[in-house]
């Protein structure tokens, strides 16, 4: 059984988790999805493999992600867990490596856990779902990084073929 633990802000981490579950599911392997908010240690103990998926907001992963990783580090290490970091700078392919993605690199430097595989995936802009403050701040960040600034349009940057390749090469094989 594969346990996918996700921490989501606007739903993209959960969407990626569901996609992986569907991709792996065709093999007959059982996949359980669980929010970091409702993690059950028994699920981690039963798993053969663990995948942790988390997204950033304003340049940081949630404190809950750090806490989860530190609290469950023995299980993550034993089960050879993977980490998928979702962020908008990864919309640029050169930012999909640990060395060039400051957010994932800083996260991995801060935690004592070292994932077996790290995948860095572009997220999504959900302007139409953001509250005024988030919409304004994210629009400013997008302007500074040459991203989309039309707040009437949501944009998904996630490369689903990248995730499918990860599943095929790191999970199913």
C-alpha positions as CSV (number, residue, x, y, z in Angstrom):
1,X,0.0,0.0,0.0
2,X,1.2,3.5,-0.9
3,X,0.3,6.3,1.5
4,X,0.2,9.8,0.0
5,X,0.2,12.5,2.6
6,X,-0.6,16.0,1.2
7,X,-0.6,19.5,2.6
8,X,-2.7,21.8,0.4
9,X,-3.6,25.5,0.5
10,X,-5.8,25.9,-2.6
11,X,-6.2,22.3,-3.6
12,X,-3.4,21.7,-6.0
13,X,-1.5,19.3,-3.7
14,X,-4.6,17.3,-3.3
15,X,-5.2,17.3,-7.1
16,X,-1.7,16.0,-7.6
17,X,-2.2,13.3,-5.0
18,X,-5.4,12.2,-6.7
19,X,-3.7,12.1,-10.0
20,X,-0.9,9.9,-8.6
21,X,-3.5,7.6,-7.0
22,X,-5.2,7.2,-10.3
23,X,-2.0,6.6,-12.2
24,X,-0.8,4.0,-9.7
25,X,-4.3,2.5,-9.3
26,X,-4.2,0.9,-12.7
27,X,-1.5,-1.4,-11.5
28,X,-3.8,-2.8,-8.8
29,X,-1.7,-1.2,-6.0
30,X,-3.7,0.2,-3.1
31,X,-3.2,3.9,-2.6
32,X,-4.5,5.8,0.4
33,X,-4.7,9.6,0.4
34,X,-4.6,11.5,3.6
35,X,-4.4,15.2,4.5
36,X,-1.6,16.2,6.7
37,X,-4.3,17.6,8.9
38,X,-5.8,14.2,9.7
39,X,-2.8,11.9,9.5
40,X,-3.1,8.5,11.2
41,X,0.2,6.9,12.2
42,X,-1.3,3.5,11.6
43,X,-1.7,4.3,8.0
44,X,2.0,5.2,7.7
45,X,3.0,2.0,9.5
46,X,0.9,-0.1,7.1
47,X,2.4,1.6,4.0
48,X,5.1,0.1,1.9
49,X,5.8,3.5,0.4
50,X,5.1,7.1,1.5
51,X,4.8,10.2,-0.7
52,X,4.7,13.6,0.9
53,X,3.2,16.4,-1.2
54,X,3.2,20.0,-0.1
55,X,2.9,23.4,-1.7
56,X,4.2,26.8,-0.7
57,X,2.6,30.1,0.0
58,X,4.7,33.3,0.1
59,X,7.9,31.3,-0.2
60,X,7.4,28.9,2.6
61,X,5.9,25.5,3.3
62,X,3.4,25.4,6.1
63,X,4.7,24.8,9.7
64,X,2.5,21.7,9.7
65,X,4.6,20.2,6.9
66,X,7.8,20.8,9.0
67,X,6.1,19.4,12.1
68,X,4.9,16.3,10.2
69,X,8.3,15.6,8.7
70,X,10.0,15.9,12.0
71,X,7.4,13.9,14.0
72,X,7.3,11.1,11.5
73,X,10.9,11.1,10.3
74,X,11.5,7.5,11.4
75,X,8.6,6.2,9.3
76,X,9.5,8.4,6.3
77,X,13.1,7.1,6.4
78,X,12.1,3.5,6.9
79,X,9.5,3.6,4.1
80,X,12.0,5.4,1.8
81,X,9.5,8.3,1.3
82,X,9.5,10.7,-1.6
83,X,8.8,14.4,-1.5
84,X,6.9,16.5,-4.1
85,X,7.2,20.2,-3.7
86,X,4.7,22.4,-5.5
87,X,5.4,26.0,-6.2
88,X,4.9,28.6,-9.0
89,X,8.5,29.3,-9.7
90,X,8.7,25.7,-11.0
91,X,6.6,26.8,-14.0
92,X,10.1,27.5,-15.4
93,X,11.8,24.2,-16.1
94,X,15.1,25.4,-14.8
95,X,13.5,25.9,-11.4
96,X,12.6,22.2,-11.2
97,X,15.9,21.1,-9.6
98,X,16.8,21.3,-5.9
99,X,19.9,23.4,-6.7
100,X,17.8,26.0,-8.5
101,X,14.6,26.0,-6.5
102,X,15.2,28.0,-3.4
103,X,12.0,27.0,-1.6
104,X,12.6,23.2,-1.8
105,X,16.3,23.6,-1.2
106,X,15.7,25.6,2.0
107,X,13.1,23.1,3.2
108,X,15.4,20.2,2.7
109,X,18.2,22.1,4.5
110,X,15.9,22.8,7.5
111,X,14.5,19.3,8.0
112,X,16.4,16.3,9.3
113,X,14.7,13.9,6.9
114,X,16.2,13.3,3.4
115,X,13.6,12.0,0.9
116,X,14.7,9.2,-1.5
117,X,13.3,11.1,-4.5
118,X,12.4,14.8,-4.7
119,X,10.1,16.0,-7.5
120,X,9.5,19.8,-8.0
121,X,6.3,20.6,-9.7
122,X,4.7,23.8,-10.9
123,X,1.5,24.7,-9.1
124,X,-1.6,26.7,-10.1
125,X,-2.8,30.3,-9.8
126,X,-6.3,30.4,-8.4
127,X,-6.9,34.1,-8.6
128,X,-10.7,33.7,-8.7
129,X,-10.6,31.8,-5.4
130,X,-8.2,34.1,-3.5
131,X,-9.3,36.6,-1.0
132,X,-8.4,40.2,-1.7
133,X,-5.1,40.3,0.2
134,X,-3.8,37.1,-1.3
135,X,-5.0,38.1,-4.8
136,X,-3.1,41.4,-4.5
137,X,0.1,39.9,-3.1
138,X,0.2,37.0,-5.5
139,X,-0.5,39.4,-8.4
140,X,2.5,41.5,-7.3
141,X,4.7,38.4,-7.1
142,X,3.6,37.3,-10.5
143,X,4.3,40.8,-11.9
144,X,7.8,40.7,-10.4
145,X,8.5,37.2,-11.9
146,X,6.9,37.8,-15.3
147,X,3.9,35.6,-14.5
148,X,0.2,36.1,-15.4
149,X,-1.5,39.1,-13.7
150,X,-5.1,38.9,-15.0
151,X,-7.0,38.1,-11.8
152,X,-10.1,37.1,-13.6
153,X,-8.3,34.0,-15.0
154,X,-7.1,30.9,-13.2
155,X,-3.9,29.3,-14.6
156,X,-2.7,25.8,-14.0
157,X,1.0,25.3,-14.6
158,X,1.2,21.7,-13.4
159,X,2.8,19.5,-16.0
160,X,0.8,16.3,-15.7
161,X,3.2,14.4,-18.0
162,X,6.0,15.2,-15.5
163,X,4.0,13.7,-12.7
164,X,3.2,10.7,-14.8
165,X,6.8,10.2,-15.7
166,X,7.7,10.4,-11.9
167,X,5.0,7.7,-11.2
168,X,6.3,5.5,-14.0
169,X,10.0,5.8,-13.1
170,X,10.0,6.0,-9.3
171,X,6.8,4.3,-8.1
172,X,5.6,1.7,-10.6
173,X,9.0,0.5,-11.9
